[in-house]
Each structure stands twice: as structure tokens, then as C-alpha cells.
């Protein structure tokens, strides 16, 4: 008999009036917290060389010239589909040509993805506690916050991915939501073609496993047709204007453009940076995957495994070993972490909390405190760096003590401490250390 400390619910029923207001409170609360974290000090540092500068220049030329045929320094810009550059150009129209407007669309989309993650979690996870923990885990994952603040498309990609998954889950209760699945995939293809292909695989494998009846719904295929039409039309028109082959030169190029290889050309580099960036959230997610392996009959388990498997296999087959490539997996890790934390907070009094968590968090807290002391002695001219490290050390040490005492308040301590530490980091110039 499987051990379960709280019922793993299925489809969520219609909420009464007071429950609706509570849901709105959490949606808006997470959105406000994300907006503060993702937009504070956004324009303090210059644009990174590479994609940020290229998109900024492309958007400027798009605003001053032809919106439908983007150029870079007067030459056709065909490496990426035009949605992200178009959003930046619209921001230029509204707020002028400056760094703030370059990064603002991605930051706003990233902030919206936090509320969408809460919506996805409420649709698929067993209860509100698990959904809240999952959303806090997602909000305080460093890669999500950092790359949403950059004009690199990651914030928009995360937002569209979660919108697609939200439509998938809502369509299990109301099939009309299947229309949004295809439209979302089409929009995602206009930002990141390869990501759209992987997300389409996630959607159709999950539906075939969990709710195959939805694959027979006409709105799903009609929405997919509507979504993919702009991609095909744009590619054909570009090929006619620039006299390039449509399929090989335009349609497939943005879809299959490889990411740069790892600095050391080895996947262990990605694993090391993944651990450094995603702790302690990834630590909690490990236990969530164990729960998923024991409960494959539930939709949340199937979604987590399909999402992880498709993207993980895609990264391996494409030999993509850069830190930014793991960002699309951050939402599914957050869902797994939310499951784990909700399960542990419902443990009976005789069950111990995971010992591994205590050891790793204690080590992280000790390292952060030692680093704070070292910086205070060696580099006293960087007080904000000392404060950031001290905040992390206190957060992890306090969480360790609460877990050791079996205090159920440890998630609140962990998440608010991580949020404060990230807020301190983003108010400093060190969040973009590539330019410091």
C-alpha cells in the first residue's frame, strides 16, 4: 500500500465565492512580488554584447522602418522570428529608446509567468499549499529571475510555455480551452522555434497519456492551424523579398539554430552550474520526483515526467550544454518542489524530515557566512556584497535549524529569505557579473 499523508486530488471543482477571492489574492500577490523582483534596477547596467544588443538594434530599425521585415545594421535579420524584437519596438514607441525599454517586455512576461505557474499548480497539484510552495520555489529560482531581466527571450518563453500548459490543464474541464493550446504554440514559435517543437511534444504526449479524448477536439487543431499560420506566412514573405529558399533558408533556420556549446564542451559543466544556480530549490524537487514515481496514475505525476523527459532528451540530442538551456525546466522543478514541501509539511509527528536537506542546507549556510566574513575582511569596500552573502547564510542556517526541529514554518523562512537575498542582489550591480 502506498504511503500518502494527504489525498492526491484529481480535477478541481468550481470554487465558492470566498475561495475565488483567496485565489485572486494569491494571483495578484505573486504578480506584485515578481514585478518588484524582476524590474528593480533593470536599466542600471548596460546591455550585454550579443543577443541583447542585436535585439535592441533590430527593434530600433524595426520601429524606424519596416515592422514586418526586420533588419540588423541594414541587413535582413533572419536568425530569429520577429515577435521579441517587435515587443521591444512597441516598448520603444511607448517609453523611448533606452535600456529600460529593451529589457522591460521580457521582465513583464517573466513576472506574469509567476502568476501563471500558480494557476498551473492550482489546476494540477493536490491542494493550495502545494501550489503556493511551487510558486515560491519558481519565484526564487535564480535562473528564472536573472534571465527574465535580460532581453534574451527567456521571460517571454517561460510565459508562453506556462500559458500553453495552463490551457492544456483547463481544457480537461472545459474543452474550449484547447483553442488556446495551438495559439500559444504559434506564439512560442515566433519567439523560440526549437522550444515550440519541444513544448508541442510535451503537450501531445501528455494528452495522449492523460486525456486522449482532447486530441479529437476540433478547436485544438483549429487553434494549432491559426497559431502556425503566421510563422509560415512570415517565412514565405521573407523568402520572396530576400530571394532565399523558404524551407531551408527561413523556415527551418530559426527552428534549428543551435545554441553555443559549453565553455568546456562537457555536460558536467552544465550540471555544476545547475547545482550552484538552483539550490536549494532543486534539492526539494528531488523528493518531488520520488513522489511522482510512486503516483503515476495522477495527472501531476505524468505532466512532471513528460515535461522533464522531453526537454531533457531534447537537450541531450542537441548536445546543448549551456546554463540558459535549462531555464524551460525551471517550472517543472518548481512543481516537483511544491509537491515535496507540501508532503513533508503534512508528515505525522513520528516521521523525520529528510536528513539530506539538513546537511546540504547547513553546508550552504556555513559557506555563505564564511564568504561574507572573507569579503568583509578582504574587500570591505563592497558592503552590498557582504550583506547579500550574510542574508543567504542566515536564511539557510535558520532553515536548517527549523528543519532539524521539525518546525513546519521552515518553507516560509526559506522562501522569504531567498526572496530578500535576490532583491538585494538585483538592487546591486553584481546581478550581471558579466559586465562588472
N, C-alpha and C positions, 0 to 999 in steps of 0.2 A: 504494500500500500504506500503510495507517495505521501511524503510529509508536506503538509501545507499549513501555514499559520494564518492565512486569511483566504477567503474564496477568490478564485481566479475568475472574475466575471466575464461574461460574453458581451453581447450587444448592449449598449447603454440605452436606457429608456428615456422618454421625454421627461424633462425636469420640471418640478413645480416652480411657482413664482419666486420664492426666496432663493432657491438654488440657482435660478437664472442670474440673479443679481450677484451672487457669490462668484459665478463663472465670469461675469463681466468684470468684476473687481480684479480677479487674477489675470485675465487677459490684459486689461489696461495697466495693471501694476507691473507686469513683466515687460510690457511695451515701454513704459516710462523708465524703468530701470535700465533697459537695453539702450534706449535713446541717449540717456546720460552717459553710459559707459562707451558707446560706440562713436559719439560725436564730440566728446570733450577734447579740447586741444587738437582738433582734427587737422588744422591748417598750420600748425606751428612749425613743422618740419617740411623741407622741400620734397618734391616728387622724386621717387626712385627712378634711376635710369632704367630703360627697358619698357615694360608694358605700360606703366603709369604715364610716362612721358609720351609714348606713342598714342595712347588713347586720348590724352589731353590735347595733343596737336591735331589728331584726326577729328575730334569733336569740334575744335575751333574752326577747322577748314570746312567741316560739315555745316556749321552754323553760318559761316560766311558765304558758302557756295551751295553745292547740291547735297540735299539731305539723303537722297536715295543712292548716290554713287560716291561713297566716302573715299577720300584721298589722304595720303600722308606725304607732306612736302611736295604736293602737286602730282604725285604718282598714285595710281589706284591702290587702295588698301584692302587686300583680299584675304589676309591671313585669318581674320575672324569675321563672323557675322556681325551686322551693324547695330544690334539692339543696345549694347552697353554704351558705345560711342554716341548713339542717339540720345540716350538718357542724360549723358553728360552735357551734350549740346543743349538740351532743354534746360538743364540747370544753369548753363551759361546765359541763356535767354532770361532766366528769372533773376539770377543773382550776380551776373557779370562773370568775366573770365578771371578766375582765381583758383588757388589750390583748394579752398573750401568747397567750391562747386564741383571740382573734379572728383573729390572723394565722397561728397555727400550722397549721391544716389546709391552707392554700394553700402554706405553706413546705414541709411534708412532701410534698405532692403534687408540687411543683416539684422537690424533691430526688429523688423516685422517678422523675421524668421523665428525669433524667440517666442512671440505670441503664437505663431503657427505651430511651433513644436509643442506648446501647451495644448493646443487644440488636437493635434495628432495623439498626444499622450492620453487625453481625456477620452478619445474615441477608442483607443486600443488597449490601454492599461487597465488594471482591475479597479482602481479607485483613485480619488483625487490626491491622496497622499503620494502615491507613486508618480502621478503626473506632475505634481509640484516639485518633487525631488528631481525628476528627469529634467524639468525646465531649468531649475537652478544649476544642475550639472552642465547643461548645454550653455547657459549664460556665462558660466565661469570657466569654460574651456578656453585656454589661451589662444589656440589657433583660430577659433571662431571669431573672437573679439578682434584680434590683430589683423587678420586678413579681410574682415568686413570693413575695416577702417581704410583699407588701401583700394585704389582704383584698379583692381585686377579681376573683377567679375565674381569673386568668391561669395560676397554677400548676396548678390543677385542670384547666383546659382543655388545657394542654400535656401533662399526664399522660395524660388520656383520649385525646387525639389520637395520641400515640405508642403507647398500648396498642392502639388500633384498627389502626394501621399494622403493629405487631408481629404482631397476629393475621392480618392480610392476608398478610404475608410467610411466616409459619409455615404458613398454610393451603396454600401452594404445595407443601409437602412432606407435610402431613397435613391433609386436607380437614376434619377435625373442628374445627379452629381457626376455621372460618368462623362457627361459633356465636358466638364472642366478638366478631366484627365488628358484628353487629346489636346485641348487648347494649351494646357500647361506644358506638355511635352513640346509643342511647337514653339512656344516662347523660350523654353530652355534651349532648344536647338539654335535659336537666334543669338544665344549668349555663348554656349559651350556645346558644340555638336557631339563630341565624344561623350560628355556627361549625359546628354539626352538619350543616346543609344543605350548606355548602361541603365539609366533610370527606366527606360521603356522595358528593358529586360526584367528589372525588378518588379515592375507593375504587372506584367503579363504572367510571369512565373508565380507571383504571389496570388493573383486572381485565379489562376488555374489550380493552385493548391488549396486555396481557402474558399473562394466564392466563384466557381466556374460559371455559374449562371449569368454573371455580369458580362462575360465575354460575348454573350449572344445579344446584348442590348445594342440597338441601333445608335443611340446617342454617343456611345463610346467611340464607334468607328466614324461617325459623322464629325465629332469633335476632333478626332485624330486627323481627319481629312482637312478640316478647317485650319488646324494648327500647322500642318506640314506644308500647306499651300503657299504661305508667304515665303518659306525657305526656298521652295522650288522656283517660285516666280522671281525672287530676287536673284537667284543664281543664274537663271536663264537670261534675264535682262543684263546682268553684268557680263555674261559671256558674249552677248550681242554687241554691247557697247565697246568692250575691250578686246573683242575678237579672240577669245580664249575658248578652249574646249569646255563644254558645260559640265560634264560628269567628272572628268579627271582634274580639270584645272580649277573648278569653282565649287562644285557640289561636295566633292569628297575631301578637298584640301582642308577646309576648316574643321571637318569632322575627324580627320585622321592625323592632323598635325601633332607630332609627338612632343611631349614635354621634355625639357632638358634633363640629361641623366644626372645621377647622384654625383656629388663632388668627388667621391672616392670610387664611383662605379660599382658599388656593392650594396645590397639591400640592408645590411646590418647598420649602415649609416642612417637609413630611414628609421629603423627600429629604435636606435639610440635616441634620435631626436624626437621620435614619437613618445618615448617614455618620459623624456625631460619636459616636453611640452604639455602632455596630457595628464600627468599625475596631479592630484590623486584621483581625478575622475575616472581614468582608465582602470585604476585599481578596483574601484567599486563595480565597474562594468564586468570585470572578470567573473564575479559571483553571479551577476545577472545572466551571463551566458550559461552558467551551470543550471540555473533555474529554467532557462529556455530549453536546454537539452532534456530536462525531465518532464516538460509540459508541451510537447509538440502538437497536441490536439488543439491548442488555443491559437487564436489569430496573432496575438502579440509575439508569441514564440516564432511562428512561421515568418512574420514580417522581419523580425530581427535577423533571423538566419538567412533569409533570402537576400535582404539588403546587404548584409555583411559579405555573404558568399559571392554575389555578383560583382560587387565593387572590388573585393579582394582579388578575385580571379582576373578581373579586367586589368588591375594594376600589375599583376604578375605577368600576364600575357603580353602587355605592352611594355614591360620592363621599365616602369615609371617608378623611380626611387628618389623622389624629392619630397620634402615635408609638406608642401602645399597640396600634394596629390591625395593626402589622407583627409582633407577637410570635408569632402562629401560623406565620410563615415562618421563624423562627429555627432550628427543627430541620432544615429542608431546606437552609438556608445552611450549617449545620454539616456536613451530609453532603457538600455540594459542597466545602467547605474541607478535609475529611478526604481526599477523593479527590485534591485538588490537592497537598496536603503529602506524601501517600504517593507520588504520581507523581514529585514533584521529588526526594524523598529516594532514589529509585531511578534518578535520572539517571546516565548514564555520565559519566566524567570529562571528556569533551570538550564537554558541553552546559552552557552558562551558566545560572545561576539567573535568574529574572525581574528585569530591571533596575528595573522599576516598583516592585517591592517594596522594593528598596534605597532608592530616592528617597523614597517615601512614609514608610517607617519612620524614615529619617534625619530627615525633616522633623518627624514626630511626636515623636521623641526630643528634638530641639532645642527644639521649642516647650514640651514638658513641663519640661525643665531650666530654660529661661528663666522659665517661670511659677513654678517652685519658688524660683528666686532672687528674683523680684519679690515673691512673697508673704513670703519671709523678711525682706526689707528693709522692705516697706510694712506688713505685718501679722505681726510676729514673735510675736504672742500666739496664733497658730494653728499650733502645731508639727505637729499631726497632718496638717493640710493640706499643709504643706511636705513632710512625709515621703511622703504619697501621691503628690504630683507628682514627687518625686525618684525614687520607686520606678518609676513609669511611664517616666520619662525614661531611667533606667538600663536598664530592660527593653527598650525599643525601640531604644536605641543599641547595646546588646550584641547584640540580634538582627540589627541591620543589619550589624555587623561580621562576625558568623558567616555571614550570607548572602553578603556580599562575599567572604569567604574560602572559600565553598563547603563550609562545615562542616555536616554533617548533624545536628549537635546543636542547630541553631537552633530547631526546634519546641519542644524541652524548655525552652530558655531563655525563649522567648516565653510558653508556657503557664504555667510555674511563676511567672514574673514577673507575668503578668496575674492569676493566682490570688492571689498575695500582695498585690498592689495592691488588688484587690477586697476582700480580707479586711481590710486596713487601712481601706478606705473604710467598710465596714459596721460596724466597731467604733467609728467616729466618728459624730457627729451630722449629717454632711454628706450621707449617702446619701439622705436625704429632704429635699432642699434647699427643697421647697415650704413646709416648716414652720420652717425655720431663719431 
